[in-house]
Amino acid sequence: MNKKKEIICSIKKPVLITIILMVLCGLIFPLLLSGISAIIFPKQAKGNLIEVNGKAVGSATVGQEFTQPYFMKGRPSAVHYNTYTEDKEGNKVLSDGNKFTGPVSGSANYGPTNKELVKRVETDVEEFLKQNQNVKKEDIPTDLL
């Protein structure tokens, strides 16, 4: 019976510490930070939402298309982050010249053998090498493209 008590005592402390840390780090701390951020940065804490006619339609900081050379290259998007301009006829056109088909979200999710992905990566490599002439093609990390 004495050995059972020792086992229970040796298990009791780590379990108790785990529960205390879970409550402290997994509940109290995140709630405290969320509350403070909601008070100090109310717009940012709500996600910098963009509203049209009183309805949230997106965020000002998520999914931006970076086109200026001084920006770090953004994540490729199949929808160009829904940024468009209007041509002379008033048609909405994406930055690559394709027709804007309306607000959507997502990726083309191409596999490594897809011809469109290979073409995009080759274009990205050429563009990167033009901007970074001191880098050799074989020195470009795969993750960069």
C-alpha positions as CSV (number, residue, x, y, z in Angstrom):
1,M,0.0,0.0,0.0
2,N,2.9,2.3,0.7
3,K,4.2,1.9,-2.8
4,K,0.8,3.0,-4.2
5,K,0.9,6.2,-2.2
6,E,4.4,7.0,-3.6
7,I,3.3,6.4,-7.1
8,I,0.2,8.6,-6.7
9,C,2.3,11.4,-5.1
10,S,4.9,11.2,-7.9
11,I,2.2,11.5,-10.5
12,K,0.1,14.1,-8.6
13,K,2.6,16.9,-8.7
14,P,3.4,16.8,-12.5
15,V,-0.3,16.6,-13.3
16,L,-1.2,19.5,-11.0
17,I,1.7,21.6,-12.5
18,T,0.5,20.7,-16.0
19,I,-3.1,21.8,-15.3
20,I,-2.0,25.0,-13.6
21,L,0.3,25.9,-16.5
22,M,-2.4,25.0,-19.1
23,V,-4.9,27.3,-17.4
24,L,-2.3,30.1,-16.9
25,C,-0.6,29.9,-20.3
26,G,-3.5,28.6,-22.4
27,L,-6.4,30.6,-20.9
28,I,-5.5,33.5,-18.6
29,F,-2.5,34.9,-20.5
30,P,-4.2,34.9,-24.0
31,L,-7.4,36.4,-22.6
32,L,-5.3,39.1,-20.8
33,L,-3.4,40.0,-24.0
34,S,-6.6,40.0,-26.1
35,G,-8.3,42.3,-23.7
36,I,-5.3,44.7,-23.6
37,S,-5.0,44.7,-27.4
38,A,-8.8,45.4,-27.7
39,I,-8.4,48.4,-25.5
40,I,-5.2,49.8,-26.9
41,F,-5.6,48.8,-30.6
42,P,-9.4,48.3,-31.2
43,K,-9.3,48.4,-35.0
44,Q,-6.3,46.2,-35.3
45,A,-7.6,43.7,-32.8
46,K,-10.7,43.3,-34.9
47,G,-8.6,42.6,-38.0
48,N,-8.6,45.9,-39.8
49,L,-11.9,45.0,-41.4
50,I,-13.2,46.8,-44.5
51,E,-16.9,47.4,-44.5
52,V,-19.2,48.0,-47.4
53,N,-22.8,49.0,-46.7
54,G,-22.3,47.9,-43.0
55,K,-21.1,44.5,-44.0
56,A,-17.5,43.2,-43.4
57,V,-16.0,42.3,-46.8
58,G,-12.3,41.8,-46.1
59,S,-9.3,43.0,-44.2
60,A,-7.0,45.9,-45.1
61,T,-3.9,44.0,-44.1
62,V,-4.5,40.5,-45.4
63,G,-3.8,39.5,-49.0
64,Q,-2.1,42.6,-50.4
65,E,-0.5,42.5,-53.8
66,F,3.0,44.0,-53.5
67,T,4.1,45.4,-56.9
68,Q,6.8,47.9,-56.0
69,P,10.4,46.6,-56.1
70,Y,11.2,47.8,-52.6
71,F,8.7,45.4,-51.1
72,M,9.5,41.8,-50.2
73,K,7.9,39.5,-52.7
74,G,4.5,38.5,-51.5
75,R,2.9,35.1,-51.5
76,P,1.6,34.1,-55.0
77,S,-2.1,34.2,-55.3
78,A,-4.4,32.8,-58.0
79,V,-6.8,35.7,-57.4
80,H,-4.3,38.6,-57.2
81,Y,-5.8,39.5,-53.9
82,N,-8.8,40.9,-55.7
83,T,-7.0,44.1,-56.8
84,Y,-8.1,45.4,-60.1
85,T,-8.2,48.5,-62.2
86,E,-10.7,49.6,-64.8
87,D,-9.7,49.8,-68.5
88,K,-11.0,52.3,-71.0
89,E,-14.3,50.5,-71.5
90,G,-14.9,50.3,-67.7
91,N,-14.1,46.6,-67.5
92,K,-12.4,45.5,-64.3
93,V,-8.9,44.0,-65.1
94,L,-6.4,42.3,-62.8
95,S,-2.7,43.4,-62.8
96,D,-1.7,40.6,-65.2
97,G,-4.3,41.7,-67.7
98,N,-6.9,39.0,-67.0
99,K,-10.5,39.9,-66.4
100,F,-11.6,40.4,-62.8
101,T,-14.3,37.9,-62.1
102,G,-15.4,39.1,-58.6
103,P,-14.1,38.8,-55.1
104,V,-12.8,35.3,-54.3
105,S,-10.2,33.8,-52.1
106,G,-7.9,30.9,-52.7
107,S,-5.1,29.4,-54.6
108,A,-4.7,27.4,-57.8
109,N,-3.1,24.7,-55.6
110,Y,-0.9,23.5,-58.5
111,G,1.2,20.3,-58.0
112,P,4.9,20.2,-58.8
113,T,4.4,18.8,-62.3
114,N,1.8,21.3,-63.3
115,K,2.8,23.3,-66.4
116,E,1.3,26.5,-65.1
117,L,3.3,26.3,-61.9
118,V,6.5,25.5,-63.8
119,K,5.9,28.5,-66.0
120,R,5.2,30.8,-63.0
121,V,8.3,29.6,-61.2
122,E,10.5,30.1,-64.3
123,T,9.2,33.6,-64.7
124,D,9.8,34.2,-61.0
125,V,13.4,33.0,-61.4
126,E,14.0,35.3,-64.3
127,E,12.6,38.2,-62.5
128,F,14.6,37.5,-59.4
129,L,17.8,37.2,-61.4
130,K,17.2,40.5,-63.1
131,Q,16.8,42.2,-59.7
132,N,19.7,40.3,-58.1
133,Q,22.4,40.1,-60.7
134,N,25.1,38.9,-58.3
135,V,23.1,35.7,-57.5
136,K,23.5,32.6,-59.6
137,K,20.4,30.6,-60.6
138,E,21.7,27.5,-58.7
139,D,22.1,29.5,-55.5
140,I,18.4,30.5,-55.3
141,P,16.8,28.6,-52.4
142,T,13.7,26.6,-53.6
143,D,11.6,28.1,-50.7
144,L,12.2,31.6,-52.1
145,L,10.2,30.7,-55.3
